Amino acid sequence: MAANHQNWGAESLWQDLEPLLPGLSIEVLARTDSTNSVLLERVRSEHRSSGERGPDRVGERGSFGRRAHDMQPCLLVAEHQTAGRGRMGRIWHAEAGASLTFSLALPLTLPDWSGLSLAVGCAMADALEPQPASPPRLQLKWPNDLWLDGRKLGGILIETVSAGEQRIAVIGVGLNIRPQKPGNESQFMSGYASLDELDPALSAPEVLRRVARPLIQAVTGFGQGGFGAWQQRYEARDLLRGRPLTAGGSEGVGAGISAQGELLMDVQGQRQTVSAGEVSVRLQASEPPAC
């Protein structure tokens, strides 16, 4: 891998975030397979007391804060991710300098997890485009994608693992910062967007600084009002409302999002709800299968 190390400012970021998540550590890896996989395996290893760690982890660029153990909150960043994952096993390709890929792991107890990924996406979109036009350039595609100017910008993958009486949530984020192959725009012409279109000065470390605090606040505060507290903000960025789409085997028109974070569809005059699960939702116009 060509050297492309960036200044992540882990110490200053930790000073800003640790009061929100006591015990937080921040780590930056030069390369790993998947930040979600690394953190999930750490929790499983800690619970097994085996001392194992995730595979293909090389070149740690820096860390701040020390984990008392792997049940503590951790923000793990990878400059180059070789086997990132999206929903339904899709691959997320991420090259150093061209993408921001990170995961946040923390113990989380929620009465209802429904709509958490929607709230996370909304918090990040608001952080990146705090004064949106009407309609906003940054929009949200249910249940876990961010789109910019009608093209896919990034995605969110939330996974959980049990550890004794605790449940650890791992929130993975992947965002395109700029085209991954300089001088070759083909993949972006085919339906992908990058944040340099929104602000050419943005770098991966700067994007992380912008979204990390709102992300943590959204996750730690979610139990107080669930998705209902985010519903109005989400609706302002809803990509699917009023548009023809396909969900599973049904074709209809997007009709918004319920207070429980379900997709609403009008199908032949009937209102239907779609829960996230493993249902694939597509606009009836062509859309890229994975980033």
NUNUNU-386925 format. One line per 10 residues: number of its first residue (from 1); their letters; for each residue x, y, z of N, C-alpha, C, O, CB. Coordinates in steps of 0.02 Angstrom, whole numbers. Each point is the difference from the previous one (the first is absolute). Glycine has a CB too. Example, Ala and Ser with C-alpha at 12.3 -4.5 7.8 and 13.67 -1.06 7.14 Angstrom:
1 = as = 660,-284,390,-45,59,0,45,60,0,52,-1,33,-147,-58,29 ~ 77,112,-98,42,59,3,-39,55,37,25,55,8,34,-87,-116
END
This chain:
1 = maanhqnwga = 42,-60,0,-42,60,0,44,62,0,46,5,40,-138,-67,21 ~ 77,108,-105,39,63,-2,-14,40,62,-56,1,25,52,0,-150 ~ 56,32,151,-7,40,60,-46,59,-14,9,37,-49,105,-72,89 ~ -163,43,3,-47,56,-9,-27,20,68,-59,14,8,27,-53,-125 ~ 77,40,166,-20,10,69,-23,72,11,31,47,-26,48,-137,62 ~ -131,98,2,-30,65,11,3,17,74,8,-43,43,-84,26,-142 ~ 70,81,113,0,23,69,-71,-2,26,-42,42,-17,143,31,-3 ~ -115,-122,63,-68,-9,25,-14,39,63,-58,6,20,60,-118,-71 ~ 49,140,84,-12,38,60,-35,-39,54,-48,24,30,44,77,-100 ~ 27,-163,82,-35,-45,45,-5,28,71,-51,-9,34,90,-87,-103
11 = eslwqdlepl = 14,130,92,-1,26,68,-53,54,9,-39,-2,48,161,-24,-38 ~ -124,74,-55,-49,54,6,-71,-27,-10,-47,23,33,132,60,-73 ~ -93,-131,-5,-66,-30,-10,-22,-37,63,-58,4,20,81,-13,-144 ~ 24,-28,154,-16,-36,62,-19,49,55,-48,-13,37,127,-78,-70 ~ -44,147,40,-17,49,51,-71,27,-10,-34,16,49,155,15,-40 ~ -142,-25,-71,-67,25,-15,-53,-53,14,-55,17,23,103,58,-108 ~ -33,-138,71,-51,-52,2,-4,-39,65,-53,-24,19,69,15,-140 ~ 40,3,156,2,-43,60,-50,21,53,-28,-43,34,147,21,-58 ~ -132,88,34,-52,17,49,-70,-27,-18,-41,-11,44,107,114,-18 ~ -78,-113,-91,-64,-28,-21,-2,-75,11,-53,-29,13,42,119,-97
21 = lpglsievla = 69,-123,77,6,-72,8,59,-16,46,54,-16,-26,-105,-3,-89 ~ 43,23,180,56,-14,45,30,-69,-14,-35,-49,-10,-18,122,97 ~ 120,-75,-87,35,-62,-15,14,-10,-74,29,-51,-19,-83,4,119 ~ 34,95,-142,10,-6,-72,73,-3,-18,42,35,29,-148,27,-47 ~ 123,-105,-30,65,2,-33,-10,13,-74,-52,-17,-28,101,-64,114 ~ 1,113,-117,-1,13,-72,62,-31,-30,55,11,23,-121,97,-7 ~ 56,-148,-68,56,-33,-34,-5,12,-75,-55,2,-28,61,-90,119 ~ 52,94,-123,3,7,-73,46,-55,-26,58,-6,21,-78,132,-16 ~ -5,-167,-51,38,-53,-31,17,20,-72,-41,30,-34,-14,-117,107 ~ 115,70,-95,17,12,-70,-41,-44,-46,-20,21,-54,136,10,88
31 = rtdstnsvll = -130,-93,-13,-39,-46,-40,-33,-52,44,30,-24,48,46,43,-146 ~ -137,-38,80,-32,-56,31,-51,-27,-48,-15,30,-52,33,16,168 ~ -46,-105,-100,-50,-28,-45,-66,38,8,-27,25,-50,82,-138,56 ~ -80,118,54,-63,34,14,1,26,71,12,-39,46,-74,-34,-130 ~ 51,137,94,0,27,68,-55,-31,42,9,-12,60,39,119,-103 ~ -106,-120,14,-53,-34,37,22,-69,22,-10,-19,58,-76,83,-123 ~ 116,-101,19,21,-69,17,52,0,56,-2,-42,44,-22,7,-162 ~ 72,82,115,51,4,51,-31,11,69,17,-34,48,64,79,-133 ~ -127,3,90,-29,16,64,-46,-56,25,0,-16,60,6,137,-89 ~ -44,-152,-15,-42,-56,20,42,-58,26,-17,-31,50,-69,65,-135
41 = ervrsehrss = 142,-48,51,43,-55,22,34,16,66,10,-45,41,8,13,-161 ~ -1,95,130,30,19,65,-48,-16,57,20,-27,52,46,117,-108 ~ -130,-73,47,-49,-12,53,-7,-75,11,-1,-23,57,-60,129,-86 ~ 55,-144,-25,-7,-72,7,62,-30,34,-6,-44,42,-66,41,-145 ~ 131,28,84,62,-26,30,4,17,74,22,-40,41,35,50,-152 ~ -77,52,127,1,21,70,-47,-44,41,17,-21,56,10,138,-90 ~ -85,-130,6,-49,-41,36,24,-72,7,-14,-33,50,-77,106,-93 ~ 129,-97,-7,29,-68,4,64,-1,40,26,-53,18,-78,27,-128 ~ 79,87,124,64,7,35,56,-37,-37,45,-29,30,-106,38,78 ~ 57,-6,-176,50,-34,-39,56,44,-22,53,-24,-22,-141,-52,-16
51 = gergpdrvge = 79,143,42,51,46,-21,9,6,-74,48,31,-23,6,-58,127 ~ -101,-2,-145,7,4,-72,-17,70,-24,-33,39,35,5,-160,-45 ~ 51,138,-49,-16,63,-32,-18,-13,-73,17,-53,-27,60,116,105 ~ -110,-17,-109,-22,-8,-69,58,-7,-48,55,24,15,-156,42,12 ~ 91,-98,-84,53,-12,-49,17,61,-41,-37,49,0,0,-166,-5 ~ 94,115,-28,20,49,-50,1,71,28,-23,47,-32,-25,-121,-56 ~ 75,80,147,4,66,32,74,20,1,39,-31,37,-143,10,34 ~ 123,71,-110,70,18,-3,9,75,5,-45,39,-14,68,-139,-56 ~ 36,119,92,20,70,-5,-42,48,40,-28,47,-29,70,-74,-81 ~ -48,17,176,-41,46,39,32,70,-2,58,8,20,-97,-103,56
61 = rgsfgrrahd = 0,144,-99,27,67,-11,0,41,63,39,47,7,-79,-53,-123 ~ -4,-9,163,-2,39,61,-61,-19,40,-50,-24,-27,111,117,-28 ~ -57,-81,121,-58,-13,42,3,47,59,53,26,17,-59,-147,-53 ~ -52,133,66,-1,41,59,-53,-26,48,-55,-20,-21,95,120,-45 ~ -23,-100,129,-44,-31,49,17,-74,4,17,-31,-51,-109,116,30 ~ 87,-115,79,18,-70,8,-62,-39,20,-37,20,45,155,10,-12 ~ -130,-85,-68,-57,-42,18,16,-39,63,51,-33,5,-86,24,-126 ~ -11,14,170,7,-44,58,-13,-72,-22,31,-46,25,-67,139,54 ~ -11,-101,-125,-12,-64,-33,-43,15,-60,-19,58,-11,27,-126,120 ~ -24,18,-147,-32,13,-64,-75,6,5,-35,-1,-51,126,-60,-1
71 = mqpcllvaeh = -118,69,112,-70,20,8,-7,76,4,-55,26,0,33,-135,59 ~ 78,143,-56,0,73,4,-14,29,-70,15,-32,-50,65,29,148 ~ -106,65,-101,-12,31,-65,65,9,-39,52,15,29,-151,44,19 ~ 95,-69,-113,58,7,-43,-21,28,-67,-49,-22,-30,107,-73,88 ~ -21,145,-82,-8,27,-67,60,-24,-41,56,21,13,-122,81,28 ~ 53,-145,-90,53,-31,-39,-4,25,-72,-52,-7,-33,51,-95,107 ~ 55,132,-98,4,28,-68,49,-40,-40,53,-19,25,-82,135,17 ~ 13,-129,-105,46,-34,-46,14,46,-59,-46,22,-34,3,-136,70 ~ 107,128,-48,17,39,-59,-14,-40,-64,-18,29,-51,106,32,117 ~ -79,-126,-63,-13,-43,-58,-37,-62,25,26,-37,41,77,80,-104
81 = qtagrgrmgr = -163,-53,37,-40,-57,22,-7,-48,-60,-22,19,-54,-42,52,139 ~ 85,-133,-74,5,-47,-56,-62,-43,-11,-9,-27,-54,130,26,75 ~ -164,-5,30,-58,-45,-6,-58,28,40,-31,-35,39,106,-64,-56 ~ -89,164,7,-56,30,34,-66,-31,-21,-6,-27,-56,70,133,64 ~ -114,-103,36,-64,-34,-13,-57,50,5,1,45,42,46,-154,1 ~ -96,99,-85,-62,37,5,-56,-48,17,13,-58,18,27,144,-100 ~ -102,-64,75,-57,-44,12,0,-56,-52,23,9,-56,-89,86,106 ~ 38,-153,-29,-10,-57,-44,66,-24,-30,1,-27,-56,-116,69,31 ~ 171,-33,62,64,-26,-21,34,37,-56,48,-25,-29,-91,-81,64 ~ 19,166,-52,31,38,-53,68,26,21,13,12,59,-126,21,-101
91 = iwhaeagasl = 157,-25,-7,69,21,13,5,75,-6,-29,31,-45,74,-141,3 ~ -7,140,89,13,72,-3,74,9,-14,43,-16,42,-137,43,39 ~ 111,-2,-141,69,11,-19,23,68,27,-33,50,-12,20,-122,-92 ~ 69,74,140,23,62,31,75,5,-5,36,-42,27,-133,40,51 ~ 121,53,-113,72,10,-8,23,57,44,-37,47,14,31,-90,-132 ~ 69,40,139,29,51,43,-4,68,-34,17,8,-58,60,-93,109 ~ -101,134,-12,-5,68,-25,-62,14,-40,-20,58,-5,141,-57,4 ~ -153,-52,-26,-59,9,-42,-64,-12,39,-54,20,-23,120,-53,-76 ~ -61,1,156,-60,-18,39,12,12,74,57,4,23,-87,-89,-110 ~ -25,91,123,2,-1,73,-37,-63,21,-59,-8,-14,64,136,24
101 = tfslalpltl = 30,-173,25,-31,-60,26,18,-6,74,58,0,19,-52,-58,-132 ~ -58,53,154,12,-6,72,-59,-35,31,-54,-5,-29,124,109,30 ~ -59,-129,60,-53,-32,39,4,24,72,54,12,26,-53,-114,-101 ~ -59,109,104,-5,18,71,-32,-58,37,-56,-21,-17,46,145,-10 ~ 45,-150,78,-28,-53,41,-13,27,70,41,36,28,21,-125,-96 ~ -120,71,95,-16,23,68,-56,-44,29,-42,-25,-38,76,143,10 ~ -33,-128,94,-57,-35,31,-63,42,-8,2,61,10,75,-118,74 ~ -132,25,-103,-61,37,-14,-60,-40,21,-9,-58,-21,65,117,-74 ~ -97,-29,136,-63,-31,21,-57,45,-24,-6,57,21,60,-112,80 ~ -95,28,-146,-55,39,-27,-66,-39,8,-1,-61,-11,80,117,-71
111 = pdwsglslav = -133,-22,100,-65,-35,1,-24,-18,-69,-36,-49,-9,8,111,113 ~ 49,-24,-155,-21,-12,-68,56,24,-46,18,59,0,-142,-48,29 ~ 152,-57,-68,56,17,-45,-25,26,-68,40,21,-41,30,-107,98 ~ -135,83,-69,-27,17,-66,17,71,-20,-12,47,38,-81,-128,-19 ~ 122,89,-78,14,67,-26,66,29,21,15,57,-16,-134,-41,15 ~ 161,-55,37,64,28,23,44,20,-59,32,53,2,-40,-124,101 ~ 12,29,-155,42,17,-57,-25,63,-36,39,37,-28,-10,-158,15 ~ -95,132,15,-28,60,-31,21,62,38,17,51,-30,-115,-118,-11 ~ 96,63,108,21,56,41,74,16,-10,20,58,-3,-109,-87,86 ~ 130,-24,-88,72,9,-11,12,35,-66,38,48,-4,-13,-151,72
121 = gcamadalep = -58,81,-121,7,31,-65,-22,73,0,32,42,-30,-49,-153,-22 ~ -37,124,87,-26,69,4,50,45,37,12,56,-22,-130,-100,20 ~ 145,19,57,48,40,38,62,17,-41,25,55,3,-66,-109,102 ~ 65,5,-144,59,12,-41,-15,48,-58,40,44,-15,3,-157,46 ~ -101,105,-63,-18,44,-54,-7,72,24,22,47,-33,-81,-141,-24 ~ 29,103,116,-8,68,27,68,30,18,10,60,-7,-122,-92,52 ~ 159,-11,-24,67,26,17,38,21,-62,38,48,1,-36,-123,99 ~ -12,39,-155,37,14,-62,-32,55,-42,33,34,-39,5,-153,40 ~ -104,127,7,-36,52,-37,-47,35,50,-61,-10,-2,67,-56,-108 ~ 23,108,154,-40,28,55,-53,50,-23,-49,10,36,147,-27,35
131 = qpaspprlql = -90,48,-128,-49,47,-26,-20,-21,-70,21,31,-49,27,63,120 ~ -89,-146,-76,-16,-28,-65,-45,45,-42,-40,39,27,53,-152,23 ~ -5,106,-115,-47,32,-46,-65,-39,2,-6,-49,36,101,92,-110 ~ -143,-21,35,-64,-35,-5,-12,-18,-74,-14,45,-39,-33,15,142 ~ 51,-123,-122,14,-58,43,74,-3,18,42,30,-35,-137,-92,-18 ~ 113,26,107,70,-5,20,40,-40,-50,-27,-44,-34,-7,53,153 ~ 99,6,-124,43,-40,-43,14,-69,31,3,-50,-36,50,156,-8 ~ -46,-108,110,10,-63,35,-68,-28,19,-39,32,36,152,6,8 ~ -127,-99,-67,-63,-32,16,13,-70,27,55,-26,-4,-114,93,-85 ~ 6,-97,117,6,-64,34,-45,-51,-35,-59,11,-10,85,46,119
141 = kwpndlwldg = 5,-113,-127,-38,-55,-31,-9,-55,52,48,-30,23,-3,58,-139 ~ -108,-40,133,-16,-51,50,29,-68,-22,-6,-18,-59,-100,81,90 ~ 136,-101,16,5,16,71,68,27,22,7,21,58,-91,-108,-41 ~ 135,88,-60,66,15,28,49,32,-49,61,-5,9,-79,-90,65 ~ -7,129,-126,46,30,-49,-6,76,-1,-53,28,12,43,-131,-81 ~ 67,136,56,2,72,-12,12,11,-75,43,-32,-30,0,56,148 ~ -81,21,-147,6,17,-70,15,75,-7,-25,41,38,-54,-135,-70 ~ 118,111,-18,17,70,-14,-19,13,-73,23,-34,-45,71,36,130 ~ -136,48,-95,-21,20,-68,-25,-60,-40,14,-7,-59,69,100,62 ~ -122,-136,30,-31,-56,-34,44,-59,-13,-18,-44,-39,-52,126,-11
151 = rklggiliet = 129,-85,82,46,-56,-8,24,-24,67,4,39,48,32,4,-160 ~ -19,-107,116,19,-29,64,66,27,25,50,-2,-36,-114,-100,6 ~ 65,126,92,59,29,31,31,-47,51,62,-4,6,-109,117,-24 ~ 6,-149,55,27,-42,53,-54,-41,33,-58,2,-19,148,81,38 ~ -70,-120,32,-47,-44,34,18,-11,72,55,16,23,-76,-71,-131 ~ -27,26,144,6,-13,72,-18,-74,10,-48,-25,-29,19,146,61 ~ 68,-155,10,-15,-69,17,4,-7,76,53,10,29,-7,-53,-141 ~ -101,26,143,-3,-9,73,-6,-74,15,-46,-34,-24,-6,148,40 ~ 98,-139,24,-1,-70,22,7,-2,76,28,46,30,23,-84,-140 ~ -77,-14,140,4,-6,72,26,-69,19,-7,-48,-39,-87,130,54
161 = vsageqriav = 123,-86,44,25,-64,24,-12,-2,76,9,50,34,79,-58,-126 ~ -110,-50,117,-11,-9,71,66,-16,35,42,-37,-26,-159,-3,4 ~ 125,68,80,59,-13,42,-24,-5,72,-3,49,36,82,13,-117 ~ -95,-124,101,-29,-8,66,-68,33,2,-43,-14,-41,157,10,93 ~ -124,48,-3,-63,35,6,-2,64,-40,-51,34,-2,39,-83,115 ~ 68,66,-145,3,61,-40,-12,-14,-74,9,-56,-24,71,104,107 ~ -101,3,-118,-2,-2,-73,43,57,-26,-10,58,18,-107,-110,-19 ~ 164,34,-41,45,50,-29,-25,15,-71,-9,-45,-41,108,4,111 ~ -109,105,-84,-19,22,-67,63,23,-36,42,35,28,-158,-1,11 ~ 122,-53,-102,54,23,-43,-31,36,-60,-35,-31,-40,112,-65,77
171 = igvglnirpq = -65,161,-41,-28,41,-53,55,15,-50,46,39,14,-131,12,64 ~ 79,-81,-137,50,10,-52,-23,52,-51,-58,2,-19,96,-119,35 ~ 9,159,-38,-15,53,-47,52,-1,-57,60,-7,13,-112,78,79 ~ 29,-65,-153,43,8,-58,-24,57,-42,-58,2,-20,86,-124,21 ~ 17,169,-16,-17,59,-41,53,9,-54,59,-5,14,-119,59,84 ~ 38,-39,-159,46,19,-53,23,72,10,-42,45,4,-13,-126,-84 ~ 120,92,83,26,68,7,17,29,-68,-14,58,-14,59,-87,127 ~ -14,-12,-156,15,21,-68,5,-63,-43,2,-55,27,60,160,13 ~ -61,-97,-107,6,-60,-42,60,-42,20,54,27,15,-108,36,-109 ~ 45,-128,94,52,-44,27,59,-10,-47,54,-18,23,-143,-39,39
181 = kpgnesqfms = 80,70,-126,56,-7,-47,10,68,-35,-37,15,-47,14,-140,29 ~ 71,164,40,9,67,-29,5,-4,-76,37,-41,-28,21,77,132 ~ -95,7,-137,-1,2,-72,-48,-48,-32,-9,0,-61,125,35,67 ~ -148,-78,35,-49,-48,-26,-66,10,36,-8,-22,57,100,-61,-85 ~ -139,117,-3,-63,17,31,-54,-52,-15,-58,12,17,90,108,-25 ~ -15,-176,-22,-51,-44,-27,-50,-24,53,-60,0,-12,142,-36,-73 ~ -57,16,144,-47,-27,49,-47,54,26,-56,-14,19,141,-72,13 ~ -61,149,-31,-44,53,24,-49,22,-54,-56,21,16,147,16,62 ~ -71,-41,-141,-46,15,-54,-55,-52,-3,-54,13,-26,146,43,-37 ~ -79,-116,90,-50,-53,-3,-48,2,59,-41,-45,8,123,-24,-69
191 = gyasldeldp = -77,119,103,-51,6,52,24,14,70,-40,-4,46,-23,-69,-116 ~ 127,87,81,25,14,66,19,73,8,17,33,-49,24,-151,57 ~ -43,141,52,18,69,15,57,0,51,13,-51,32,-131,92,-56 ~ 152,16,31,52,7,50,-6,69,32,-26,47,-30,103,-126,-33 ~ -53,84,125,-10,61,39,38,60,-27,-16,57,17,-3,-128,81 ~ 70,59,-139,35,57,-28,-45,40,-48,16,57,-17,92,-120,28 ~ -163,33,-33,-49,37,-40,-39,50,43,-22,52,-24,12,-150,-53 ~ 3,82,141,-34,45,46,47,54,26,-19,58,7,-57,-151,26 ~ 139,73,-20,51,47,24,68,-29,-20,23,-49,29,-96,88,69 ~ 106,-8,-148,64,-28,-24,55,-1,54,49,-37,-8,-79,79,-104
201 = alsapevlrr = 22,-3,165,52,2,52,-6,-56,51,44,-9,41,-41,131,-56 ~ -56,-161,12,-10,-53,50,50,-56,-9,14,-23,-55,-135,52,59 ~ 149,-51,53,42,-60,2,-33,-50,47,-46,17,36,151,51,-58 ~ -81,-130,20,-28,-51,44,5,20,74,-50,-7,36,80,-79,-121 ~ 28,111,110,2,20,71,-49,57,16,-30,0,54,150,-35,-52 ~ -128,83,-47,-46,55,12,-72,-25,2,-40,23,42,119,56,-97 ~ -97,-125,11,-67,-28,1,-12,-38,65,-54,5,30,55,-14,-155 ~ 48,-29,148,-7,-36,64,-12,49,56,-43,-11,43,118,-81,-85 ~ -37,147,44,-10,50,53,-71,30,-2,-29,14,52,152,13,-56 ~ -149,-19,-55,-67,29,-6,-56,-47,23,-48,21,30,91,46,-125
211 = varpliqavt = -35,-132,79,-56,-46,12,5,-39,66,-50,-26,23,40,17,-146 ~ 69,5,153,9,-45,58,-44,22,59,-35,-41,29,152,17,-66 ~ -115,87,55,-39,23,58,-76,-8,-13,-34,-28,42,126,110,-13 ~ -118,-58,-86,-72,-11,-12,-20,-73,-2,-55,-18,21,55,124,-84 ~ 45,-149,37,-14,-72,0,-7,-26,71,-49,-35,15,111,23,-123 ~ -14,27,151,-2,-24,69,-62,27,35,-34,-37,36,159,31,-33 ~ -141,69,-12,-58,29,32,-64,-33,-24,-46,-12,40,107,120,-29 ~ -65,-124,-76,-59,-33,-26,-9,-69,30,-55,-20,18,67,84,-124 ~ 43,-102,111,-4,-69,24,-15,-1,75,-44,-37,22,125,1,-111 ~ -44,76,128,-10,-2,73,-66,30,20,-26,-17,53,150,23,-38
221 = gfgqggfgaw = -152,39,-54,-64,31,17,-60,-34,-31,-57,20,12,117,85,-2 ~ -48,-157,-49,-55,-31,-38,-53,-31,46,-59,-1,-16,139,-20,-77 ~ -58,-5,149,-47,-33,45,-52,47,30,-51,-24,25,139,-57,0 ~ -76,146,-26,-45,47,31,-64,11,-40,-53,11,29,151,44,22 ~ -93,-56,-117,-59,12,-40,-8,-46,-59,-48,4,-37,56,112,72 ~ 41,-162,-44,-2,-44,-57,0,38,-66,20,59,-2,-81,-141,71 ~ 41,49,-122,1,33,-65,-52,57,-5,8,46,-40,32,-154,-10 ~ -92,104,91,-50,52,-2,29,70,9,-26,48,-28,-55,-130,72 ~ 135,87,-4,31,65,11,38,24,-61,17,59,-5,-8,-87,126 ~ 4,-16,-169,38,16,-60,-44,3,-62,23,21,-54,76,-75,105
231 = qqryeardll = -160,35,-45,-42,-11,-59,-6,62,-44,6,-4,-61,-68,-81,126 ~ 50,143,-34,-8,61,-40,64,18,-36,-2,21,-58,-85,18,139 ~ 144,-45,-47,64,16,-32,15,-49,-57,27,20,-52,15,27,160 ~ -60,-110,-98,11,-49,-54,-44,17,-60,24,-4,-57,5,-83,142 ~ -91,105,-73,-46,13,-56,27,56,-45,-13,-1,-60,-82,-35,132 ~ 132,84,-43,26,54,-41,53,-24,-49,15,35,-49,-38,43,143 ~ 51,-137,-82,53,-27,-44,-21,-67,-32,43,-35,-28,43,92,99 ~ -149,-74,-68,-23,-65,-24,4,-5,-76,-36,35,-35,-40,-43,135 ~ 121,-35,-125,10,-7,-72,-58,-36,-33,-14,12,-59,136,-14,79 ~ -157,-42,16,-49,-45,-31,-71,27,-1,-41,-26,-38,113,-66,75
241 = rgrpltaggs = -87,141,3,-70,24,3,-22,25,-69,33,40,-32,-18,-8,153 ~ -72,-57,-142,-30,21,-63,31,-30,-62,-18,20,-56,-10,83,114 ~ 75,-150,-49,35,-28,-58,-18,-74,-10,-8,-36,48,102,118,-30 ~ -100,-104,-81,-13,-71,-13,58,-42,25,58,16,-13,-129,14,-87 ~ 56,-85,134,53,-43,26,-24,-71,4,-60,-16,-5,106,112,69 ~ 2,-140,-54,-13,-71,9,29,-22,67,58,15,15,-56,-35,-140 ~ -42,-14,165,22,-26,65,-18,-73,3,-59,-18,2,46,130,54 ~ 63,-155,-56,-15,-71,-4,-35,-15,-65,27,15,-54,-35,-23,179 ~ -50,-22,-122,-38,-14,-61,-54,50,-15,-40,-11,-46,64,-107,66 ~ -27,173,18,-54,49,-9,26,62,-36,57,21,9,-112,-63,95
251 = egvgagisaq = 12,70,-147,14,63,-33,-51,52,22,-60,-15,4,110,-45,-104 ~ -26,119,116,-45,52,23,33,68,-1,48,11,-37,-106,-95,107 ~ 32,128,-30,26,68,5,17,14,73,-40,-14,45,-28,52,-145 ~ 127,-11,113,21,16,67,-47,50,33,-18,51,-30,135,-74,-2 ~ -137,8,94,-48,42,36,26,22,68,-38,16,45,-53,-75,-104 ~ 158,61,66,29,24,62,23,-56,45,7,-57,-21,-80,155,13 ~ 85,-80,71,26,-46,50,-45,4,62,-20,54,21,140,-41,-65 ~ -135,-71,73,-42,-1,60,41,21,61,61,6,-3,-132,-97,-47 ~ 36,103,106,34,18,62,43,-56,27,42,11,44,-137,65,-18 ~ 86,-137,-52,41,-57,21,57,-12,-50,37,-49,6,-137,-3,49
261 = gellmdvqgq = 109,98,-103,54,-6,-48,-13,-47,-57,46,-21,-35,28,46,127 ~ -138,-44,-103,-17,-43,-56,-11,42,-63,-22,57,4,-31,-141,76 ~ 69,54,-137,-15,32,-63,-73,-7,-15,-29,-55,7,145,31,-49 ~ -149,78,21,-70,-1,-21,-3,2,-75,35,40,-32,-71,17,138 ~ -7,-99,-135,-9,-3,-72,-74,-2,-17,-40,-32,35,149,-29,-48 ~ -127,97,-39,-68,-6,-28,3,-49,-58,33,12,-51,-64,106,86 ~ -3,-175,-26,0,-53,-50,-72,-12,-23,-40,-27,38,144,-27,13 ~ -119,73,-112,-67,-9,-29,-53,26,48,-50,-33,13,91,-67,-76 ~ -30,161,87,-49,33,43,0,-22,72,-40,25,39,-26,-15,-138 ~ 111,-55,118,4,-24,69,66,22,31,52,-4,-32,-125,-94,4
271 = rqtvsagevs = 70,121,91,60,19,36,32,-62,31,-33,-37,37,-14,152,-14 ~ 110,-127,-38,37,-57,27,61,24,38,26,54,-13,-66,-126,-82 ~ 61,32,143,61,16,37,52,-53,-16,-15,-59,-9,-51,114,102 ~ 129,-33,-95,56,-45,-13,50,9,56,24,55,13,-41,-49,-139 ~ 34,-61,160,52,2,51,67,-14,-31,5,-32,-53,-88,-6,141 ~ 136,62,-56,66,-3,-31,22,-71,-15,0,-21,-58,30,125,119 ~ -12,-143,-10,20,-69,-11,47,-7,-59,51,35,-4,-159,-71,52 ~ 92,-10,-92,42,-13,-58,-37,17,-65,15,-28,-52,45,-62,116 ~ -108,136,-61,-37,21,-59,41,51,-39,24,49,29,-135,-72,29 ~ 119,12,-122,35,48,-43,-50,48,-30,-51,-20,-28,141,-65,3
281 = vrlqaseppa = -76,150,32,-44,52,-26,36,37,-55,56,23,9,-115,-11,102 ~ 27,-6,-169,30,33,-58,-48,50,-30,-60,-13,-5,130,-88,-17 ~ -42,158,3,-37,44,-44,-9,-36,-66,44,-38,-21,2,142,78 ~ -102,-92,-91,-12,-37,-61,47,23,-56,11,-37,-48,-130,22,82 ~ 146,76,-28,56,19,-44,61,-39,22,3,-23,57,-51,139,-77 ~ 98,-124,-23,58,-40,16,39,30,58,2,61,8,4,-99,-126 ~ 25,-5,157,38,22,58,59,-48,9,-7,-59,-13,-96,109,69 ~ 161,-24,-33,58,-44,9,-12,-52,54,-29,16,51,103,76,-88 ~ -52,-154,27,-13,-53,48,40,5,64,-24,-22,52,-3,-48,-147 ~ 87,98,93,41,5,61,56,49,-15,16,14,-58,-43,-133,95
291 = c = 57,145,17,52,51,-9,68,-31,4,50,36,-6,-126,51,53
END
